[in-house]
């Protein structure tokens, strides 16, 4: 995994091993629970706009890595 710590100060890496099948909704959008390889969990609260932006960033990164 690349180290981008120098480009973004105060950033902690959370490597996602699994996304749980439980999806919740909140007043702000949706909640997704992710698990790292050691079993630590994080609940990600995302607005619709932020979720769409996140999808775009992931898709762009995958296209750059593997092509279209």
N, C-alpha and C positions, 0 to 999 in steps of 0.2 A: 504494500500500500504506500502511496506517495505521501510525503510529509508536507503539508501546506501550512504548518503552524507559523512559519515566518511571514506568510502573507495575510494571516488573520489572527491577530493577537487575542489571547483569552478564549481560544476555541478548544473544546474538548471533543475528541473523536468518540463516536458511538457507532460501532460496527453492527449493522443489523444482520442477525442470523435468521430471524423469523418474524413474520407479521401475523398476529393472532387473528383468527376468523371472526372475532367479535368487533363489530363496528357500532359506534354510538354516535348520537347526534347531540349537539349542544346549541345554545342560543347563537353561538358564533359560527357554527358549521358542523364539522365532523370530528370525531376522536378516534385515533388509530393507536393500538397498543403494539409496540415493537419490543423484541427481545434480543439481547446481545448473546454472544457465544457462552458467556459465563452465567446466563440466566437472569441478568438484571433487566428490568422492564422500564420502559418509558412510555408515557401516554402523550401522544402528539395531538394537540388541539389545533385544527387548521380551519381557517375560513375558506369559503368556496374560491375566492380569488387567489389566496395563498396556495391552496391545493392545486389549482390549475397551473400556477407559476412553477410550483415544485415539479409537477408532471412534465412541463416543458423543459425545465433544466435537466431532469433525469433523461428525457428522450434525447436532448441535444448532446449530453455527455456520452450516451450509448452510441449515438450516430458517429461522434468523433472517434470513439474508441474502436467500433466494429464496422462502421460504414452503414449505409442505408439498406 
